[in-house]
Amino acid sequence: MTNQVARGKSTMDYEKLVQTEDFKGLVKRKKNFATPFVIFFFAAYFILPLLTGYTKVLESPAIGAMTWTWVYAFSMFVMVWVFTSIYMNKAKYFDDEVDKIIEKNVLK
Amino acid sequence: MSWISYVIFFAVIALTLYITYWAAKQTTTASDFYTAGGSLTGWQNGMAIAGDYLSAASFLGIAGAISLNGFDGFYYSIGWLTAYLVVLFLIAEPLRNLGKFTMADMIGARFGAKKVRGAAALNTITIVMFYMLAQLVGAGALIKLLFGIEYWMAVLIVGTMMLIYVLFGGMTATSWVQIIKAVLLMLGTIIISFLVLMKFNFNFISMFEVMKTATPHGEAFLHSGVVYTDTIGLISVLIALVLGTAGLPHILMRFFTVKDAKTARSSVIYSVWIIGIFYVLTIFLGFGAAKFVGADAIIAENAAGNMAAPMLAGVLGGDALESFVAAVAFATILAVVAGLVLSGASAIAHDIYGQIFKSGNVTEKQQVAAARWASIAIGVASILLALGSEKLNVAFLVSLAFCVAASANVPTILLTIYWKKFNTTGAVASMLTGLIVALVLVAISPSVMNPVEGATLITGNPIFPYANPAIVSVPAGFLAAWIGTLVSSKRHEKDEVSYAEVRFKAETGYKELDL
C-alpha cells in the first residue's frame, strides 16, 4: 500500500548522497543564483511603502500626470515577469544537472 | 436584469455541469479526486492557478478599492503579483517534490509526528473557512443585487453548485471550472479595459491627467496615502499580501495536479503572466469606475466598492456587458469556492482521517469516500456560517486568511525546506503560534473593535492599532520556530526524516517508491 506518504525504510544513503561533489555543487549554484534575486525583489517591494510613506520623492510627475509612484509600481510588474523568465531559463540547466546526479549516483 | 443575464448565467451553469459530468467518469482514485491524477499540463495548471487565485477579492475588491482610494487600492495588485516570486523562487518545486496531496504532506515528509500534521491541517481548515466565508458572503451580495433574490437563497445556490463540482468531479472538474473562469474573467476584464481606454482616446498618460480632477480626493487619488496614512500599517498589509500566497492551501494544492516539479514551475510562469496582465488591467477597472460611475454611486451600491466593476460594465456596454461581467463574477466565485472545498476536504479526509487516525492504512475506496464526506462537511459548515454572516466585511475576511497563511504556514514551509536544525517541536510551535497570534491580534484590532457602535463586532477602542497584524504575527511564527527548535534540540523525535534525505528529495524530485 503506497497510500502513506513515502516514509518507508530508506534504502538510500542520503547522508552520502548530499556529500557528493555533484550535489553540493548543484545546491551551491542554485543558492548563488537565487539569493540575489530573492533579496532584490523583497527589497524593491518593501522600499516602495517606505518611499511613499516617509518621503515625497515618488510624488512628483514622471510622464505627464503619471507620478513616479506609478512608474515604480509598473516596474514591479516588469520585474516579476523578467525574474520569472530568467528563473525559467536558468532552471533548465539545473534540471540537466539533477538528471546527471540521479543517473550517476542513484541509478548506477 | 434582462433576459441576457439569465441566458449567460444558465450557459455558465450548464457548461460547468457538463464538465463535472465528464470529469466524474474519470474520478475513481484518491489521486484523481485530490489532484486530477497529476495529469494537468503546464498551461492548464497555470490557467487553473489564475482561476483559483483571482477571487472576488481581486476582481470586485481591487476594482472597487482603486475606484475609491486610487493608488492605495493598487497595492493589492502589486502585492498579490509579487507573491508569485516567493512561490516560484522558494516554494513551488520543493513542495511538488516532497508532497503528495496536501501542504501537510510536504511538512510530513520531514516531520512524521501526528501533531505536526494535525497542526498543519488545523491551519488549512482555518484559512479555508475564512476565505470561503468571504467568497460566499460576497457571492450572496452579488447575486442578491443582480437578480433581486434573497441573500440566503443566493448563498444556497452557490453552495450547492460548488458541492456538485467537488463531489462528482473532484479536482478534474474543479480545475476545468477554474480554467473556464480564468478565460471568462480575462475576456471580461480586457473588454472593459478596452472600452475605458477608448473613452480616454487610447491615451494612457492623459488618463492620469483626467483622474487628477475626477474624484473627491483630487490629486491625492494618484498618490499613496488615501487610506494608508500609517506606513507601518501599510507595510503590515504588504507583508501579508506577499507572503500569504505561499501559504494558501488551495493554491499550494494546485502544484500537486501536475506530474513533476518541472511542470509545476512552468505552470507558475503561465499563471504569472495571466495574473500580472489582469492586475495591470485593474487600473482601468478602477479608474474607469471612478470616472464614469463616480464614487457616490459606487458607495451607494456597496460601501466597500465591491460593485464598481459590474456597474462600470453597465455604463460602458449596457445591459449585455453588465450581465456578462456579473456572470464572470459568479463564475469567479464558483471556481474559487470549489478549490477551497477541495483543499479543506483534503485536510480533513487525507490528513486527519487518513494519516492521523488511520496512519495511512486506508483503501483507495475508503479514501475517496472520506474525501466526499469531508467535502460535504466543509461545504455545509461554510454555507451555514455564511448564512449568518451577511454583514461581515468581505475584504477583512480575505486579508485575515492571507495573514493567517503568512504567519502560521509560511515559516514552517520555508524552514522545513531550508533549515537543517529545524525540528518537530519547532514546526508545531511555529504553526500554532502564527495561528494564535494572528487570530488574537485581529480580534483586538480596528477590524473587530470600533468605538462607533455597530460598526464592527465589538464596540470599544482597538487594543492593537493595525487592521492587519502580519508585521507582528509573521515574525512571531518565525521566532516560535527558532525557540521551539532550540529548546528541544537534544530531544530525539521519532518519525523525523534526516535533513539530508529531505534536501536531496526537495532538490531532485527523487522518490524511492517510484523505482
Interface residues (C-beta under 8 A of the other chain):
Chain A: M1 T2 N3 Q4 V5 A6 R7 G8 S10 T11 M12 Y14 E15 L17 V18 F23 L26 V27 K30 A34 F37 V38 F41 F42 Y45 F46 L48 P49 L50 T52 G53 Y54 L58 E59 I63 G64 A65 M66 T67 T69 W70 A73 F74 M76 F77 V80 W81 F83 T84 S85 Y87 M88 A91 D95 V98 I101 I102 V106
Chain B: A30 F71 F74 Y75 I78 G79 L81 T82 Y84 L85 L88 F89 L90 G99 K100 D105 G108 A109 G112 I205 S206 F208 E209 M211 K212 L222 H223 S224 G225 Y228 T231 L234 I235 L238 V242 K262 R265 S266 V268 I269 V272 W273 G276 Y279 V280 G354 Q355 S359 G360 N361 V362 E364 Q367 D495 V497 S498 A500 E501 R503 F504 E507 T508 G509 Y510 K511 E512 L513
